[in-house]
Structure formats: structure tokens, C-alpha cells
């Protein structure tokens, strides 16, 4: 496959995952992934991984190969399976940690409420990412600084098609980047629903469809109609572009998330996410190492249950009012 893709066809595929959610192969009783190996242990996976790395890089030495981990602190982390002497992560990394180019986490927070979901980027992610960095530092040896973290699946698990997911999506993407992930993939673009569990969340229909856009099911709007997670993610494009730099941002209000980007053109852009469903948030903006210029900022907003991103708003570099359950991006010019 590497030879066909990168040598024969010249596709230049750079990143390769070896397997998908392999711990779901029945090694820890639960099984949703098919695995026809005689042994389903972490030891078997790690030794097979080494063989794949050797064979694949013999064909194309430029590729990067990733190992499947259990997100630290989530099931079945800490459980030792049959045929192993350590849990999944410690087994895989102790055998293959010096050979892998990146490791893979799938992050699903399983919230208990809307409010709980909106805390997860700052709480749930932090524990997983710090635990993953610790595994890399423990087992990758001198190559540890070069081993990346790819989050190849994530979403909010609940409230898939309604306002909370629209706020969660950009917060999740940006927080994971800030925590050191080089790749984040949303599950997924178009998913589907059987229309059997429709509810109402914050005045909008929840179809229980995990996609960013409608699949066109009988209960849904037309195929490819964006859900709030689509618009929330799209707001990231107003914050920054490839080649720009994430910079530190913090909020003293636990119901307001803040993210910032230093643009290649010298602008500093700020995203404010108001997670309060009932009250607007008045935010004072302070800067370190940057002074806003005389020209007024460009402002974009995405409001609760909106069907588009809206330009305009209060063009102030020092003070913004963010409506309930809304996102504002302020593009500040030097």
C-alpha cells in the first residue's frame, strides 16, 4: 500500500496509523474492532507495529508512522490484559516508543450535561494530553522531542447537532493544539441518524447525528446543511491561518474561553467563547507585548442557533460583549 500510494502513484501520503482503536479488539472483553490475530495483546500489537515500521519505511523512509494508544485516564488504561505484564500504553511504548513518529489518541468526553461538556476542553483534555506527553518522555528516549500527538477522532459525544457542540468544537480544537497536538480530526463530517431519538436542546432539534453537516436523513434538513459544530469550527478560520502562531490567552471568567493567534502580518486575533446560556459576557481585553493600533478591529460572531458567521459588531480592541452561547473573534491590527 505504501509502495502503491507513494511510489507508484506519487500521492505523498505522509502520516500512517497502524490500526484503529486496537484495544477494542476483545483484549479487555469489550469488542467493536475486528482482529484476526491469535493474540489480541498489547505485546502482539507492539511487535507487529515494529514490523510494519520496518517494512513501510523500507519503501518510503520519509513517512511518519503512529501507534494507537489508550487516552490516559480512560478505559482500559491501567488494566493489564492477558499475555501482558503492563497495561496497553506502557506495553506498546516500552516496546516501540523509540521507533514511532507519533502516537494516537481518540478523545470523547462523555459529558453529563451541557455545562459539563463545555468544561471538557480545559479539564478532560488536559489530563489526557499531559499523560500522553509523559508516556512519550518516558519511553521515546532521545527522540521524544520529535514524537507528535495526533488526535485522529474527537467530538463532544452528546448535543451533536445543537448549540453546545458549536461552542465545544472550536474550544476543543484550539485547546488540543495549545496542549501540543499536531493533528485533530473531528468525528465526523457526515455521519447519519436513524431519527429514533429526537430531542430539543436550547430551542433547536437534536437529531443525535454526530456529523458536522446533515446526512439528509428523513428527519433532518437537506443533505450537507451545516450544524453548529460546522460554524464553530469555521470560526477558527477567522482566528488564524496556516503559518500563523497560537499565543497564550487566558480568561478570569470560567464561563468564557479565550484563544489568541499572532498573524504573520502582525495582527493579533482573539476568540472569545461565552459558555453561559443565559447571560452576555462583558470582556476587557489586555495585551502583553502587543499594542493595538489606531485602526479599528475587524469583528466576526457566531450566535446561538445561527446559520452563518456574521461580520460586524463592536469594533473595539479593549472591550467586547459576547452574547449568551456565542463566539466572537476580534482581529486586532498593530
Number of C-alpha atoms within 10 A of each C-alpha: 9 21 14 11 12 16 13 10 10 11 11 13 13 12 13 16 16 18 14 16 15 23 26 18 20 16 20 17 10 11 13 12 14 11 15 8 10 7 14 20 24 28 25 16 24 23 13 14 24 17 11 14 21 13 13 19 15 12 15 16 11 13 17 19 20 22 28 25 23 24 22 22 13 14 11 19 16 15 14 19 20 15 13 14 13 17 19 28 24 21 20 23 24 18 18 21 27 16 20 22 21 23 26 24 23 22 25 18 20 14 17 9 11 19 14 12 23 26 20 20 21 16 13 18 21 16 14 21 21 13 15 23 20 13 20 24 16 14 19 21 12 9 15 20 11 12 20 21 25 24 22 18 16 19 25 26 16 21 26 22 26 23 28 28 29 31 27 26 27 24 26 25 21 21 20 23 17 15 16 15 22 13 15 20 14 21 19 15 17 16 15 18 19 12 14 9 10 14 12 11 14 14 11 13 16 21 23 21 25 26 23 28 24 23 21 16 15 11 13 17 14 13 13 14 14 20 25 27 29 21 25 28 22 17 22 18 11 20 23 22 13 8 9 16 14 18 14 12 15 11 14 9 12 12 16 22 23 21 23 22 21 22 21 13 9 13 19 27 24 23 28 23 27 29 28 18 17 10 12 15 21 14 17 12 12 12 11 7 4 14 13 17 12 10 12 16 24 19 23 21 25 26 23 21 19 15 14 15 17 13 12 12 16 15 17 19 26 14 13 20 16 26 22 17 25 26 27 27 27 27 25 26 20 14
